[in-house]
Amino acid sequence: MLNLWYKNAVIYCVDVDAFLDSDGDGIGDFRGLADRLDHIEALGATCIWLLPFYPTPDRDNGYDITDYYGVDPRLGNLGHFVEFANAARDRGLKVIVDLVVNHTSIDHPWFQASRAGHPVYRDWYLWSKEKPKDADEGVIFPGVQESTWTFDQKRKAYYFHRFYKHQADLNIANPAVREEIQRIMGFWLELGVSGFRIDAVPFIIEDLKKPGDGLSPFDYLTEMRQFLSWRRAEAILLAEANIPMSKAQDYFGDGDRLNLIFNFPLNQTLFLALARGDGEPLRSLLRNLPDIPEIGQWATFLRNHDEIDLGRLSTEERQEVFAAFGPDKSMQLYDRGIRRRFAPMLGGDERRIAMAISLMLALPGTPVIWYGDEIGMGDNLDLPERKAVRTPMQWTSGANGGFSTAPAEDCVRQPVADGPFSYAHVHANRQRIDTESIFSTSQRLIRARRGAREIGWGDCRVVDTGETSVVALVATWRGGSVLTLHNLADRPVTIDCTKIIGDADVLPLLNAAVDINPTDGGTTLRLGAYGYDWLRLQ
């Protein structure tokens, strides 16, 4: 039997340097993370995804790596990592780590050797004697990044960088580079990780499209998956791939490539639906999800460590979302995204926040939660670019939210110290003992999601309620059915569930006080403003 543990997993994403500082230097570390595993376990998550924790100059939040086989000394060492991994395993928590192999830091010894013309590393990066004519096309960070090719004085040639100029792209077409990537994967698998979140997958494989490389782009994904399966059968590949649905089959293959892909089109459509208070955009996308292999799975999310990328919406739709959730230019990024956490985007309305969390958990796929969203943390728009959503975790109402004993100015990023989302008002300690808090609500919802295996394993069907603000989904698997209903509007609605429920018995999964009314003429159900319910039909 296949070990598809990720089908019913709940993944919790952590930035180690922002979680808990154990030694008072203002930077979170592995000892601090290990000390707070009880929080993650209590939430109900089953897997931890670690953002990059490798040695780095830290010009891009750790995504500029100088050593794939080590730990940033600010965060600890390999011994501390192993202690953390063992402590996680003792709690039944799996760990996956970021695999950032599209590029390295220009400070990496490989790049320094390549620019010096070292015979081994000379072709590990993409070089050109002349500046390509399309050098100014495909810029990922407009306004921050000027080109995708930069001249190197030592090599007297241009090197390619899809992202910032301090992040030189590796030459994936070089077999020696691919062999090194396998070595990196094997190293961390031996230290107990259960897989990898692969950064920037479409850009990793784009250079394999050139004739004569001997390997097609998508065959490389098969090669990575085969290696992973040989080393640890249950390990997974979770891809950051902002792709159109028409490309999904290429990335999943026949079940022999990626295990999970972040569903970026679904995320963007979700925020359009929330902005309108109308479920139709979301219903339409869900009806048209492509079929994927049994081992394949979408990863669903509300927020992550980057901006909300709205690039797949039309210009008019994007402006709707901007107007609703990021009206100020300081809240927007690269003219296509919003650099805010979702709690302030929803105005701190705990009804709406709870409904959004519930809806994300009810969508087909594996849910991924960004640290701090389980308590409704806010953002710090005074910080540049994407750092606004990467502020320290808020544990208490004390100094720095209990993150660190260091002076606030010495913290890795400035905590949210003012306003309604400051650590004085929003922190884990208070929410753990408040049964109506966002954390307690998230606990109950995650418990329901893990118990409703139909959502993670089964088929999802959109059902019509006659009320456009309601997203109603029926997930079925092995004879079981779960109905989830979410009202995106700020007004209560009553819907006719007669055809949906039929003659099934209804078992509430969230609370016994579900407002359902069986009559001689059928069955009606009332949802309050931003209301939601989960019902098992049996």
C-alpha positions in Angstrom: 0.0 0.0 0.0 1.2 3.5 -0.9 2.2 5.6 2.1 0.5 8.9 1.1 0.7 10.4 4.5 0.6 13.9 3.0 -3.0 13.4 1.8 -4.4 14.1 5.3 -1.5 16.2 6.6 -1.7 19.7 8.0 1.6 21.6 7.2 2.8 24.4 9.4 5.4 26.7 7.9 8.1 28.2 10.1 10.8 30.8 9.6 13.3 29.6 12.3 14.9 33.0 12.8 11.5 34.5 13.6 10.0 31.9 15.9 11.8 32.0 19.3 15.2 33.3 20.4 16.7 31.0 23.0 19.9 32.9 23.7 19.0 36.6 23.7 20.8 37.6 20.5 17.5 38.8 18.8 17.5 35.9 16.3 15.3 32.8 16.5 17.1 29.5 16.5 16.6 25.7 16.5 16.7 25.5 20.3 13.9 28.0 20.5 11.9 26.2 17.8 12.3 22.9 19.7 11.1 24.5 22.8 7.9 25.6 21.1 7.0 22.3 19.4 4.2 21.9 21.9 2.4 24.9 20.4 2.6 23.3 16.9 1.5 20.0 18.2 -1.4 21.5 20.2 -2.6 23.4 17.1 -3.0 20.0 15.4 -0.4 20.3 12.6 1.3 17.1 11.5 4.2 18.4 9.5 6.6 21.3 9.8 8.0 23.0 6.7 11.2 24.9 7.5 12.2 28.0 5.4 15.9 28.1 4.5 18.1 27.8 7.5 21.4 27.3 5.7 24.5 29.6 5.9 23.7 32.7 4.0 24.6 36.4 3.6 20.9 36.9 4.2 20.2 39.4 1.5 16.9 37.5 0.6 15.7 36.0 3.9 18.0 32.9 3.5 17.2 32.1 -0.1 20.7 33.1 -1.0 22.7 30.1 0.2 26.4 29.7 0.6 26.5 26.1 1.9 23.8 23.5 1.4 25.3 21.1 4.0 25.2 23.3 7.0 23.1 25.5 9.4 23.3 29.2 9.6 25.5 29.7 12.8 23.0 32.3 14.0 20.4 29.5 14.2 22.6 26.8 15.7 24.5 23.9 14.2 23.8 20.5 12.7 23.6 19.1 16.2 20.8 21.5 17.1 19.0 20.6 13.9 19.1 16.9 14.8 17.9 17.6 18.3 15.0 19.6 16.9 14.2 16.9 14.3 14.2 14.2 17.0 12.0 16.2 19.3 9.5 16.7 16.4 9.5 13.0 15.6 8.8 12.3 19.3 5.6 14.4 18.9 4.6 12.7 15.6 5.6 15.7 13.6 7.2 15.2 10.2 9.7 17.8 8.9 10.3 19.0 5.3 12.9 21.5 4.4 13.4 24.1 1.6 15.4 22.9 -1.4 16.6 26.1 -3.1 18.6 24.9 -6.1 17.5 27.3 -8.8 20.3 29.6 -7.7 23.0 30.1 -5.0 24.4 33.2 -3.4 27.2 34.8 -5.5 29.2 34.3 -2.3 28.9 30.5 -2.6 32.3 28.9 -3.1 30.9 27.3 -6.3 30.2 30.6 -7.9 33.5 32.1 -6.8 35.3 29.1 -8.4 33.2 29.4 -11.5 33.9 33.1 -12.0 37.6 32.2 -11.6 37.3 29.7 -14.4 38.0 26.6 -12.2 37.8 23.5 -14.5 35.3 21.7 -12.2 33.0 24.6 -11.6 33.4 26.7 -14.7 30.1 25.5 -16.2 28.1 25.2 -13.0 26.4 28.6 -13.7 25.0 30.2 -16.9 27.5 32.6 -18.5 27.5 34.6 -21.7 30.3 36.7 -23.3 27.8 39.1 -24.7 24.8 40.5 -22.9 21.8 38.7 -24.3 19.2 40.8 -26.2 16.4 39.6 -23.9 18.4 40.4 -20.7 15.7 42.9 -19.5 12.8 40.5 -20.0 11.4 38.1 -17.4 12.4 40.3 -14.5 10.7 38.9 -11.4 11.0 41.9 -9.1 10.3 45.0 -11.2 11.5 48.2 -9.6 14.0 46.3 -7.5 15.7 44.2 -10.2 16.9 45.8 -13.4 18.0 42.9 -15.5 18.4 39.1 -15.5 22.1 39.3 -16.6 24.9 41.0 -14.8 28.5 41.5 -15.9 31.2 39.9 -13.7 34.5 41.8 -13.8 36.6 38.7 -12.9 35.2 36.3 -15.5 34.7 39.2 -18.0 31.3 37.7 -18.9 27.6 38.0 -17.9 26.0 35.6 -15.5 22.3 34.8 -15.5 20.1 35.4 -12.4 16.3 35.0 -12.7 15.9 36.7 -9.3 18.3 39.3 -7.6 21.7 39.9 -9.0 23.3 38.4 -5.9 21.6 35.0 -6.7 23.3 33.4 -9.7 21.3 30.6 -11.4 22.8 27.2 -11.4 23.2 25.4 -14.7 20.8 22.5 -14.3 21.6 21.2 -17.7 25.1 20.3 -16.3 25.0 16.6 -15.1 27.5 17.4 -12.4 25.1 20.1 -10.9 22.2 17.6 -11.0 24.4 15.0 -9.2 25.2 17.6 -6.5 21.5 18.3 -6.0 21.0 14.6 -5.4 23.8 14.6 -2.9 22.2 17.5 -1.1 18.8 15.7 -1.0 20.5 12.5 0.3 22.3 14.4 3.0 19.1 15.9 4.6 17.2 12.6 4.1 19.8 10.9 6.2 19.2 13.5 8.9 15.6 12.5 9.0 13.6 14.9 6.9 10.5 13.7 5.2 10.8 15.6 2.0 11.4 18.9 0.4 9.6 22.0 -0.7 11.3 22.9 -3.9 11.7 26.6 -4.6 11.0 28.1 -8.0 10.4 24.8 -9.9 9.4 26.3 -13.3 12.7 28.3 -13.3 14.8 25.2 -12.3 13.6 23.3 -15.4 13.4 26.2 -17.9 17.0 25.9 -19.0 16.5 22.2 -19.9 14.4 23.3 -22.9 17.5 24.1 -25.0 18.3 21.5 -27.6 21.1 19.1 -26.9 20.8 19.0 -23.1 19.8 15.3 -23.3 17.1 15.7 -20.7 13.6 17.2 -21.1 12.4 19.7 -18.4 9.8 17.4 -17.0 11.9 14.3 -17.1 14.2 16.0 -14.6 11.3 16.1 -12.2 10.9 12.3 -12.7 14.7 11.9 -12.0 14.4 13.8 -8.8 11.4 11.8 -7.7 13.1 8.5 -8.5 16.1 9.4 -6.4 13.9 10.5 -3.5 11.9 7.2 -3.7 15.1 5.1 -3.7 16.5 6.9 -0.6 13.2 7.2 1.4 10.0 5.8 -0.1 7.6 8.0 1.9 9.5 11.3 1.3 7.7 14.0 -0.7 8.3 16.8 -3.2 6.2 19.9 -2.6 6.6 22.3 -5.5 6.4 26.1 -5.6 5.1 26.3 -9.1 2.7 29.1 -10.0 1.4 27.4 -13.1 -1.8 27.5 -15.1 -4.1 24.5 -14.6 -3.3 23.3 -18.1 0.3 22.6 -17.1 -0.6 20.5 -14.0 -0.3 17.1 -15.8 3.3 18.0 -16.9 4.3 18.6 -13.3 2.5 15.6 -11.7 3.3 13.3 -14.6 1.7 9.9 -14.2 2.3 9.9 -10.5 6.1 9.7 -11.0 7.0 13.4 -10.6 5.8 15.9 -7.9 3.7 14.8 -5.0 2.2 18.2 -4.2 1.9 21.6 -6.0 0.9 24.8 -4.4 -2.4 25.8 -6.0 -1.7 29.5 -6.7 -4.6 30.0 -9.1 -6.9 28.7 -6.4 -5.4 31.1 -3.8 -5.8 34.1 -6.1 -9.4 33.2 -6.9 -10.1 32.7 -3.2 -9.2 36.3 -2.5 -11.2 37.5 -5.4 -14.2 35.7 -4.0 -13.6 37.1 -0.5 -13.3 40.6 -1.9 -16.6 40.3 -3.7 -18.4 38.3 -0.9 -19.4 36.0 -3.8 -18.5 32.4 -4.1 -18.9 32.2 -7.9 -15.2 32.7 -8.9 -14.2 30.0 -6.5 -16.9 27.6 -7.5 -16.0 28.1 -11.2 -12.4 27.3 -10.6 -13.1 24.3 -8.5 -15.5 22.9 -11.1 -12.7 23.0 -13.6 -9.8 21.6 -11.6 -7.9 19.1 -13.8 -7.8 15.4 -12.9 -4.5 14.5 -11.2 -2.9 11.1 -10.4 -3.8 9.3 -7.2 -0.4 10.2 -5.6 -0.8 13.9 -6.7 -2.2 16.5 -4.4 -2.8 20.3 -4.4 -1.4 22.3 -1.5 -3.9 25.0 -0.4 -3.0 28.1 1.6 -4.2 31.5 2.7 -0.8 33.2 3.1 2.8 32.4 2.9 6.2 34.1 3.3 5.9 36.0 0.1 3.4 38.5 -1.2 -0.1 37.3 -2.4 0.6 37.0 -6.1 -2.4 38.2 -8.1 -0.7 37.9 -11.5 -3.2 35.3 -12.9 -6.2 37.6 -12.3 -7.3 40.1 -14.9 -6.3 43.7 -14.4 -9.9 44.5 -13.3 -10.0 41.6 -10.9 -6.7 42.5 -9.5 -7.8 46.0 -8.8 -10.9 44.6 -7.0 -8.7 42.7 -4.7 -6.3 45.6 -4.2 -9.3 47.9 -3.3 -10.6 45.4 -0.8 -7.4 44.2 0.9 -4.5 46.4 -0.1 -5.8 49.9 -1.1 -2.7 51.8 0.0 0.3 51.6 -2.4 2.5 50.7 0.6 0.5 47.4 0.9 1.2 46.4 -2.7 4.3 44.9 -4.2 5.6 44.7 -7.8 2.2 45.9 -9.1 0.8 42.3 -8.8 0.7 41.4 -5.2 -0.2 42.3 -1.6 2.4 42.2 1.2 0.0 41.8 4.2 -1.0 39.0 6.5 -4.6 37.9 6.1 -5.9 38.9 9.5 -5.4 42.7 8.9 -6.5 42.2 5.3 -9.9 41.1 6.7 -10.0 44.0 9.1 -9.4 41.9 12.2 -13.0 40.6 11.9 -12.7 37.3 13.8 -15.9 35.9 12.2 -14.4 36.5 8.7 -11.0 35.2 9.7 -12.5 32.0 11.1 -14.6 31.5 8.0 -11.5 32.0 5.8 -9.5 29.5 7.8 -12.4 27.0 7.7 -12.8 27.5 3.9 -9.1 26.9 3.2 -9.2 23.7 5.2 -12.3 22.5 3.3 -10.7 23.0 -0.1 -9.5 19.9 -2.0 -5.8 19.4 -1.1 -3.4 19.6 1.8 -3.6 22.8 3.9 -0.5 24.8 4.6 -0.5 27.4 7.5 2.0 30.3 7.8 3.2 30.7 11.3 1.3 33.3 13.3 -1.8 33.1 11.2 -3.2 30.6 13.7 -3.4 33.5 16.2 -4.3 36.3 13.7 -1.0 38.1 13.7 -0.6 41.4 11.8 2.1 42.8 9.6 4.7 45.5 9.9 4.5 47.6 6.7 7.4 49.7 7.8 9.7 46.8 6.8 10.7 46.6 3.2 9.1 44.3 0.6 8.1 40.8 1.8 9.7 41.3 5.3 6.4 42.9 6.3 4.8 39.4 6.9 7.9 37.8 8.4 7.8 39.5 11.8 8.7 37.6 15.0 6.1 35.2 16.5 4.1 36.8 19.3 4.1 34.5 22.3 3.2 36.9 25.2 2.3 40.5 25.9 5.8 41.2 27.2 8.7 42.8 25.5 9.1 41.8 21.9 6.0 39.6 22.3 8.1 37.1 24.3 10.2 36.3 21.1 13.5 37.6 22.5 15.0 39.3 25.5 17.2 41.4 23.3 16.4 45.1 22.7 13.8 45.5 20.1 16.2 47.2 17.7 18.4 44.0 17.8 15.6 41.6 16.8 16.0 40.0 13.4 13.0 42.0 12.3 11.0 44.6 14.2 8.0 43.0 16.1 4.5 44.4 15.6 4.6 46.7 18.7 1.7 49.1 17.9 -1.9 49.0 16.9 -4.7 46.4 17.3 -2.4 43.6 16.1 0.5 44.4 18.4 1.8 41.7 20.8 0.1 43.5 23.6 -3.2 42.4 22.1 -2.4 39.4 19.9 -0.3 36.6 21.4 -0.4 32.8 21.8 -0.5 32.7 25.6 -3.8 34.5 25.8 -5.3 32.7 22.9 -4.5 29.2 24.2 -6.8 29.7 27.2 -9.5 31.6 25.4 -11.9 29.0 23.9 -13.3 31.6 21.4 -9.9 32.8 20.2 -8.6 32.4 16.6 -6.1 29.8 17.9 -8.9 27.7 19.6 -11.1 28.0 16.5 -8.2 26.9 14.4 -7.6 23.9 16.7 -11.2 22.8 16.3 -11.2 23.3 12.6 -7.9 21.3 12.1 -9.3 18.6 14.3 -12.4 18.4 12.1 -10.2 18.5 8.9 -8.0 15.6 10.1 -11.2 13.6 11.0 -12.8 14.3 7.6 -10.4 12.2 5.5 -12.7 12.5 2.6 -11.4 16.1 1.9 -7.8 15.0 1.7 -8.3 11.7 0.0 -11.5 11.9 -2.0 -13.3 13.7 -4.8 -14.7 17.2 -4.4 -18.0 18.2 -5.9 -19.3 21.8 -6.0 -23.1 21.8 -5.2 -25.5 24.6 -6.0 -27.4 26.2 -3.0 -29.1 28.9 -4.9 -27.3 31.5 -2.8 -24.3 33.0 -4.6 -22.4 34.0 -1.5 -22.2 30.3 -0.3 -19.5 27.9 -1.3 -20.9 24.4 -0.8 -18.6 21.4 -1.3 -19.2 17.7 -0.9 -16.1 15.5 -0.5 -16.6 11.7 -0.9 -14.3 8.8 -0.3 -14.8 5.1 0.4 -18.6 5.6 0.9 -18.2 8.6 3.3 -19.4 12.1 2.5 -18.7 15.4 4.1 -20.6 18.6 3.3 -18.9 22.0 4.0 -20.7 25.3 3.6 -19.2 28.8 3.8 -21.0 32.1 3.6 -18.7 34.8 2.2 -21.2 37.6 2.7 -21.7 39.9 5.6 -25.4 39.0 5.9 -27.1 35.8 7.1 -28.5 33.4 4.5 -30.9 30.5 4.6 -30.4 27.8 2.0 -32.4 24.8 0.8 -30.4 21.7 1.5 -33.1 19.2 0.5 -31.4 17.9 -2.7 -27.9 18.0 -1.2 -28.7 16.0 2.0 -31.4 13.8 0.6 -32.4 11.1 3.1 -29.0 11.0 4.8 -28.6 11.4 8.5 -26.7 14.6 9.4 -23.8 14.5 11.9 -22.4 18.0 12.8 -18.6 18.0 12.8 -18.0 21.4 14.3 -20.8 22.0 16.9 -24.0 20.4 18.0 -25.9 23.7 17.5 -26.0 23.6 13.7 -29.1 25.6 12.6 -30.7 23.0 10.4 -34.5 22.7 10.0 -36.0 19.5 8.6 -39.7 20.0 7.5 -42.3 18.2 5.5 -41.2 20.1 2.4 -37.5 19.6 2.8 -34.5 20.8 4.8 -33.2 24.3 5.2 -30.0 25.5 6.9 -29.2 28.9 8.1 -25.7 30.4 8.0 -24.9 33.6 9.8 -22.9 36.5 8.4 -19.5 34.9 7.5 -21.0 31.6 8.8 -19.8 28.1 8.1 -20.6 24.5 8.9 -19.2 21.0 8.3 -21.6 18.1 8.2 -21.1 14.4 7.7 -23.8 12.8 5.6 -24.4 9.2 6.5 
